[in-house]
């Protein structure tokens, strides 16, 4: 049976074809411009998007989702790191009704076929893209990201990652033909002839558990990978960053309904902080796919207890930079400083440990001792954060009090290199803004640097040699995992040794970054985010393994 192209598939076929090419070429490509320039998005787009965002504040969120009204009084759980009063009220979700509605929506969506589902998913992305400024404001004021970062990571780059997931899923779903003729010789008799049909069958209800720091970027790959493969999706946002995903659900439901499908294919599962809704839903037998970004403790619990589901997790890690030598000392310090400062280190990819031989390194500026390396990085951080107006556009605001508590604890550790201090935000006087903290530790202090310190906290670790740095890298990442690693070396053998160590512990490696590419950034369609090969994550964004387990092939056959 041939799938009749849906109008939305026809509309977006060229974009899908280009995305399919991009995932095989791995060169630069983006479908969604990352600059919020009026020359790209129009003169009034920014003002209209901000107005749309502010129209949500202090009100019931406009969601046409009957299943979310049965759980009692609405909940308002967000507190902006910038001090803006949000007060958005979300309908409290009822698990039974969410699952019942999702299961009822599945059959028609399954039977629509891969092309139709891909077309609808790309139309959802187009609708979100048309409202990118609205979404970016929601990301900014719930997460503490500066606006440009919220626009880039929270909209354009998130859309790219979603499209990448759709492309990988489409490639996997269409790897085999929909039908095939089968003929087997039978000696002198007539051949055995059959027609075989191969159905792409979704696993069941999918659950996306959102995080507070990157609610769209981390949620969209799982959301769109599950949806395009035929699974209805329940989106359980972090209570501190519900608005970006509520907006996502609102537009997704609009597109689904306009395309003739049940909008309950995408539902918002909002909760009060003590509801433990993620745990309740993750334990339901109907939930067959779970995507989670967050703490190691809860990620481990999901992997161990949600046995009925395919669980995709991104957890904590100890990201590391090994410094052996450099041909551009100033460029190295600037690059590392920006990586440590961006969004106050509240990124799962931010470097934490900078391993430097105690007797120093060779550079283009002569030999530099470990204290001079630490001072160079600290000076570069100070230059980035010295002017408050400039600083807040890089470091943003602190997302929650737990980060502040870690900062206070870390300030008592090691030898201070650069102390963290408060910054007054020029536009938002109630914003909670802190500059990065940098401390020096000895290699023996692995009880400190051997665990994650999420936030603007990093350590320069003085080692006996580069060989010991590599050994500590293997040990800490082997035990705790990491999403990123970096190395600075002018010796090809050192670069090869560190790359071999990175392969052994399954972490992506960047070498000698001194310009406009940073270790904590990854590009969709080219870079893989996480590897699934160490404890920091059990999957990668985005590869075939990330999407293939979200559906199964079920065949039927009959004699001709």
Buried (B, 14 or more C-beta within 10 A) or exposed (E): EEBEBBEBBEBBBEBBEBBBEBBEEEEEBBBBBBEBEEEEBEEEBBEBBBEBBEEBBEEEBEBEBEBBBBBEEBBBBBBBBBBBEBEBBBBBBBBEBBBBBBBEBBEEBBEBBBBBBBBBBBBBBBBBBEBBBBBBBBBBBBBBBBBBBBBBBBBBBBBBBBBBBBBBBBBBBBEEEBEEEEEEEEEEEEEEEEEBBBBBEBBBBBBBBBBBBBBBBBBBBBBBBBBBBBBBBBBBBBBBBBBBBBBBBBBBBBBBBEBEBBBBBBBBBBBBEEBEBBBBBBBBEBBBBBBBBBBBEBBEBBBEEBEBBBBBBBBBBBBBBBBBBBBBBBBBBBBBBBBBBBBBBBBBBBBBBBBBBBEBBBBEEEEBBBBBBBBBBBBBBBEBBEEBEEBBBBBBBBBBEEBBEBBEEBBEBBEBBBEBEEBEBBEBEEBBBBBBBBBBBBBEBBEBBBBBBBBBBBBBBBBEEBEBBBBBBBEBBBBBBBBBBBBBBBEEEBBEBBBEBBEBBBBBBBBBBBEEEBBBBBBBBBEBBBBBBBBBBBBBBBBBBBBBBBBEEEEEEEEE
